[in-house]
Amino acid sequence: MNDKIQTLKDWVEKSDNIVFFGGAGVSTESGIPDFRSADGLYHQQYKYPPEEIISHSFFLRDPEEFYRFYRAKLIPGADIRPNAAHLRLAELEREGKLRAVITQNIDGLHQMAGSKRVIELHGSVHRCYCAQCRKPYPEEYVNFGEGIPRCSCGGVVRPDVVLYEEGLDDRDLSDAVNYIRSADVLIVGGTSLNVYPAAGLLYYYRGHKLALVNTGATPYDDQADLVIREKIGKVFSQI
């Protein structure tokens, strides 16, 4: 175990007020592609750029094309399972050490691993509702059907995810700010910290044990107390 991982392990062992903030890199080790890596969705070829397809205006303009992309690229496969990072975070919560997981991911893997206090900043593919009357629908109706899913009122049923051009939920943001502001140890993992307003949440941290675990550099590296350039699963399997 290298010195940096040992330092993080020491922080975790001595704290009962840990908060984890994670991004796409937490799920890539489970087989879910991210957006910005060399083989991520931004670097694949489609009729429209991915960020345009999963925007609010595109959803309204061409829901059929939206759902072709959404079902093909954003729904986790049946063989996708939580990895070492998801599982260890759930254990830390059960041990009374982890206060909350704040995630930018929409795959539900933290809950599948057993985490209870999960703030999903960008929503979840496992919840769906009518965009017109807000009636809830089971995910199977939207995620595994064909064509445009319609509500009994005639509206389009959509996944409960935050699309481009849409704002984050105020309550989720408020909860995330409160957890981060009061955290003793803040572990940030698997995120480039380039997506706002989510990345801006780090400014609310008031402690002196900010650990960034990511395979690449982030804009916050020089503000962190500890920077570990490793895969998130490898690190969490050792702490």
Secondary structure as a PSIPRED ss2 file (coil, helix, strand):
# PSIPRED VFORMAT (PSIPRED V4.0)

   1 M C   1.000  0.000  0.000
   2 N C   1.000  0.000  0.000
   3 D H   0.000  1.000  0.000
   4 K H   0.000  1.000  0.000
   5 I H   0.000  1.000  0.000
   6 Q H   0.000  1.000  0.000
   7 T H   0.000  1.000  0.000
   8 L H   0.000  1.000  0.000
   9 K H   0.000  1.000  0.000
  10 D H   0.000  1.000  0.000
  11 W H   0.000  1.000  0.000
  12 V H   0.000  1.000  0.000
  13 E H   0.000  1.000  0.000
  14 K H   0.000  1.000  0.000
  15 S C   1.000  0.000  0.000
  16 D C   1.000  0.000  0.000
  17 N C   1.000  0.000  0.000
  18 I E   0.000  0.000  1.000
  19 V E   0.000  0.000  1.000
  20 F E   0.000  0.000  1.000
  21 F E   0.000  0.000  1.000
  22 G E   0.000  0.000  1.000
  23 G C   1.000  0.000  0.000
  24 A C   1.000  0.000  0.000
  25 G H   0.000  1.000  0.000
  26 V H   0.000  1.000  0.000
  27 S H   0.000  1.000  0.000
  28 T H   0.000  1.000  0.000
  29 E C   1.000  0.000  0.000
  30 S C   1.000  0.000  0.000
  31 G C   1.000  0.000  0.000
  32 I C   1.000  0.000  0.000
  33 P C   1.000  0.000  0.000
  34 D C   1.000  0.000  0.000
  35 F C   1.000  0.000  0.000
  36 R C   1.000  0.000  0.000
  37 S C   1.000  0.000  0.000
  38 A C   1.000  0.000  0.000
  39 D C   1.000  0.000  0.000
  40 G C   1.000  0.000  0.000
  41 L H   0.000  1.000  0.000
  42 Y H   0.000  1.000  0.000
  43 H H   0.000  1.000  0.000
  44 Q C   1.000  0.000  0.000
  45 Q C   1.000  0.000  0.000
  46 Y C   1.000  0.000  0.000
  47 K C   1.000  0.000  0.000
  48 Y C   1.000  0.000  0.000
  49 P C   1.000  0.000  0.000
  50 P H   0.000  1.000  0.000
  51 E H   0.000  1.000  0.000
  52 E H   0.000  1.000  0.000
  53 I H   0.000  1.000  0.000
  54 I C   1.000  0.000  0.000
  55 S E   0.000  0.000  1.000
  56 H H   0.000  1.000  0.000
  57 S H   0.000  1.000  0.000
  58 F H   0.000  1.000  0.000
  59 F H   0.000  1.000  0.000
  60 L H   0.000  1.000  0.000
  61 R H   0.000  1.000  0.000
  62 D C   1.000  0.000  0.000
  63 P H   0.000  1.000  0.000
  64 E H   0.000  1.000  0.000
  65 E H   0.000  1.000  0.000
  66 F H   0.000  1.000  0.000
  67 Y H   0.000  1.000  0.000
  68 R H   0.000  1.000  0.000
  69 F H   0.000  1.000  0.000
  70 Y H   0.000  1.000  0.000
  71 R H   0.000  1.000  0.000
  72 A H   0.000  1.000  0.000
  73 K H   0.000  1.000  0.000
  74 L C   1.000  0.000  0.000
  75 I C   1.000  0.000  0.000
  76 P C   1.000  0.000  0.000
  77 G C   1.000  0.000  0.000
  78 A C   1.000  0.000  0.000
  79 D C   1.000  0.000  0.000
  80 I C   1.000  0.000  0.000
  81 R C   1.000  0.000  0.000
  82 P C   1.000  0.000  0.000
  83 N C   1.000  0.000  0.000
  84 A H   0.000  1.000  0.000
  85 A H   0.000  1.000  0.000
  86 H H   0.000  1.000  0.000
  87 L H   0.000  1.000  0.000
  88 R H   0.000  1.000  0.000
  89 L H   0.000  1.000  0.000
  90 A H   0.000  1.000  0.000
  91 E H   0.000  1.000  0.000
  92 L H   0.000  1.000  0.000
  93 E H   0.000  1.000  0.000
  94 R H   0.000  1.000  0.000
  95 E C   1.000  0.000  0.000
  96 G C   1.000  0.000  0.000
  97 K C   1.000  0.000  0.000
  98 L E   0.000  0.000  1.000
  99 R E   0.000  0.000  1.000
 100 A E   0.000  0.000  1.000
 101 V E   0.000  0.000  1.000
 102 I E   0.000  0.000  1.000
 103 T E   0.000  0.000  1.000
 104 Q C   1.000  0.000  0.000
 105 N C   1.000  0.000  0.000
 106 I C   1.000  0.000  0.000
 107 D C   1.000  0.000  0.000
 108 G C   1.000  0.000  0.000
 109 L H   0.000  1.000  0.000
 110 H H   0.000  1.000  0.000
 111 Q H   0.000  1.000  0.000
 112 M H   0.000  1.000  0.000
 113 A H   0.000  1.000  0.000
 114 G C   1.000  0.000  0.000
 115 S C   1.000  0.000  0.000
 116 K C   1.000  0.000  0.000
 117 R C   1.000  0.000  0.000
 118 V E   0.000  0.000  1.000
 119 I E   0.000  0.000  1.000
 120 E E   0.000  0.000  1.000
 121 L C   1.000  0.000  0.000
 122 H C   1.000  0.000  0.000
 123 G E   0.000  0.000  1.000
 124 S E   0.000  0.000  1.000
 125 V E   0.000  0.000  1.000
 126 H E   0.000  0.000  1.000
 127 R E   0.000  0.000  1.000
 128 C E   0.000  0.000  1.000
 129 Y E   0.000  0.000  1.000
 130 C E   0.000  0.000  1.000
 131 A C   1.000  0.000  0.000
 132 Q C   1.000  0.000  0.000
 133 C C   1.000  0.000  0.000
 134 R C   1.000  0.000  0.000
 135 K C   1.000  0.000  0.000
 136 P E   0.000  0.000  1.000
 137 Y E   0.000  0.000  1.000
 138 P C   1.000  0.000  0.000
 139 E H   0.000  1.000  0.000
 140 E H   0.000  1.000  0.000
 141 Y H   0.000  1.000  0.000
 142 V H   0.000  1.000  0.000
 143 N H   0.000  1.000  0.000
 144 F C   1.000  0.000  0.000
 145 G C   1.000  0.000  0.000
 146 E C   1.000  0.000  0.000
 147 G C   1.000  0.000  0.000
 148 I C   1.000  0.000  0.000
 149 P C   1.000  0.000  0.000
 150 R E   0.000  0.000  1.000
 151 C C   1.000  0.000  0.000
 152 S C   1.000  0.000  0.000
 153 C C   1.000  0.000  0.000
 154 G C   1.000  0.000  0.000
 155 G C   1.000  0.000  0.000
 156 V E   0.000  0.000  1.000
 157 V E   0.000  0.000  1.000
 158 R E   0.000  0.000  1.000
 159 P E   0.000  0.000  1.000
 160 D E   0.000  0.000  1.000
 161 V E   0.000  0.000  1.000
 162 V C   1.000  0.000  0.000
 163 L C   1.000  0.000  0.000
 164 Y E   0.000  0.000  1.000
 165 E C   1.000  0.000  0.000
 166 E C   1.000  0.000  0.000
 167 G C   1.000  0.000  0.000
 168 L C   1.000  0.000  0.000
 169 D C   1.000  0.000  0.000
 170 D H   0.000  1.000  0.000
 171 R H   0.000  1.000  0.000
 172 D H   0.000  1.000  0.000
 173 L H   0.000  1.000  0.000
 174 S H   0.000  1.000  0.000
 175 D H   0.000  1.000  0.000
 176 A H   0.000  1.000  0.000
 177 V H   0.000  1.000  0.000
 178 N H   0.000  1.000  0.000
 179 Y H   0.000  1.000  0.000
 180 I H   0.000  1.000  0.000
 181 R H   0.000  1.000  0.000
 182 S H   0.000  1.000  0.000
 183 A C   1.000  0.000  0.000
 184 D C   1.000  0.000  0.000
 185 V E   0.000  0.000  1.000
 186 L E   0.000  0.000  1.000
 187 I E   0.000  0.000  1.000
 188 V E   0.000  0.000  1.000
 189 G E   0.000  0.000  1.000
 190 G C   1.000  0.000  0.000
 191 T C   1.000  0.000  0.000
 192 S C   1.000  0.000  0.000
 193 L C   1.000  0.000  0.000
 194 N C   1.000  0.000  0.000
 195 V C   1.000  0.000  0.000
 196 Y C   1.000  0.000  0.000
 197 P C   1.000  0.000  0.000
 198 A H   0.000  1.000  0.000
 199 A H   0.000  1.000  0.000
 200 G H   0.000  1.000  0.000
 201 L H   0.000  1.000  0.000
 202 L H   0.000  1.000  0.000
 203 Y H   0.000  1.000  0.000
 204 Y H   0.000  1.000  0.000
 205 Y C   1.000  0.000  0.000
 206 R C   1.000  0.000  0.000
 207 G C   1.000  0.000  0.000
 208 H C   1.000  0.000  0.000
 209 K C   1.000  0.000  0.000
 210 L E   0.000  0.000  1.000
 211 A E   0.000  0.000  1.000
 212 L E   0.000  0.000  1.000
 213 V E   0.000  0.000  1.000
 214 N C   1.000  0.000  0.000
 215 T C   1.000  0.000  0.000
 216 G C   1.000  0.000  0.000
 217 A C   1.000  0.000  0.000
 218 T C   1.000  0.000  0.000
 219 P C   1.000  0.000  0.000
 220 Y C   1.000  0.000  0.000
 221 D H   0.000  1.000  0.000
 222 D H   0.000  1.000  0.000
 223 Q H   0.000  1.000  0.000
 224 A C   1.000  0.000  0.000
 225 D C   1.000  0.000  0.000
 226 L E   0.000  0.000  1.000
 227 V E   0.000  0.000  1.000
 228 I E   0.000  0.000  1.000
 229 R C   1.000  0.000  0.000
 230 E C   1.000  0.000  0.000
 231 K C   1.000  0.000  0.000
 232 I H   0.000  1.000  0.000
 233 G H   0.000  1.000  0.000
 234 K H   0.000  1.000  0.000
 235 V H   0.000  1.000  0.000
 236 F H   0.000  1.000  0.000
 237 S C   1.000  0.000  0.000
 238 Q C   1.000  0.000  0.000
 239 I C   1.000  0.000  0.000
